[in-house]
Amino acid sequence: MADPITGKFDFDADARMAQTVTNGPRYAPLTLDEVSPEGHEQVNAMRTAFNIPEDRPFPDVSLITLRHPGMFRAQMVLGLEIAARGTIPARERELAILRIALLARAPFEWCEHVDIGKAFGVTPEEIERVIEGSSAADWSEHEAALLRAVEEMIADHCMSDATWDTLARTYDEKQMLELPMLVGSYLMTALQQNSLKIQPKGPGFDYR
C-alpha cells in the first residue's frame, strides 16, 4: 500500500510540463467540417448542455477527442452526470478535482479547473491550501476529509474507514457513491490529456 500524499506534493513542474506539453498535442484538433456525423451529434449535445453559442469556437481538447466519437460520447455522459447533475456541491467538486489534477501532475486539467473552481467560489487562498493538501490548516473537518479521500483513492485505490465515516456524517448515500466515480473520472481524463499532450491555456501549475 502506498501512503497517501496529504501534504505538499513536491515534483519538478518544469520537467512535467516538458513531458506532458512540449511538442504537443500528439493529434491535431479536427475542424468542425472534419467531425463525423456521430461526432456532430455530440457537439450539438455539448453545446446544449453547457450553453455554448454556435459562434463560439469549440474547445480544441474536444475536437481532438472527437476523433473517437463513441468514446467522446461515453465520456460526456459520465461527465454530465458528475458535473451537471451531480449531488456533490460544485465548489467541493472543484476542490477535489484540483487535488486530483495536482497529484496526477496534469497541467491541462489543473489550469482548466483553476478557472472553473474560481467560477464556483474557490478562492486563491483555497487553491494554495489544495496545493498544501488535506493536512493544511484551516480546512473544515469535512473539507479535509474530502481531500484526504482523493489522496487515499489515488494512493491505494480505496478510501479508509476513518475518512469514509467522517464524510458520511455530512454526505448522503448518493454523494458517497458519487465521490469515487468523480475521482476515477477525472483521473482517467488526466491520463488521456497528459498522454495526448493537450496544451494548457494557462502557465502550467501556477494558479495566479
Phi, psi and omega in degrees: 000130176276138178289137178294146176272102185259353179247203180292132181265104181271120175213164181280098184296322180295318179294322179292321176299317179299322182288319191254356184232316186302135180065022177255176358283161183287336171235141178284147174299142172290154163278161179298331177293335182272348181290137181292162176305319177298321178295322180296327175299321180287324176300313181295320179294322181290320177300319180293315184295323185250013178053047178272116181298154180299329184272000178270132180302141179282142185301139179303319182300323178288322180289340172281310184287344174289356169297341176234079190297328179294317177293320178302317180298315181296318177298319184292321179300313180292318180299319179293322180297322181280315188271319185268328183241010184292158182262346177282130181306143188302318181298318180291322176302316183290325174300316179296316182296321178298319178293322175300311182299321180292313181293331176276356182050054187250096187295322180294311181297320179301308183299315180301317188272348164298313180293314181295317180301316179299323179295336180256018171098004176285127184268161175304324178295322178289326176297319176299322179291325174301318178299324180282343173092184184292339182277357180295149177290159172083355168289148167290165178302318180295313182296319178298319179293323178300311179292323178298321178300316177301312183298319180291316183292326177287321183284319190233004179058031179196146176267136181289160178300318183296317180291318177302311183298322179294313180294324183291348174285338182239339177260146176272183184300316181298317181294323178291325175290327184284325189300312177299326178292323176299312181297313180296320181296313184282336171291318176302315180296321178297318178301316180294311184293320176298316184289328177279352182058048177295136186277121177288151178280336183255187185275052177070231187272003172289157180232001184273000000 
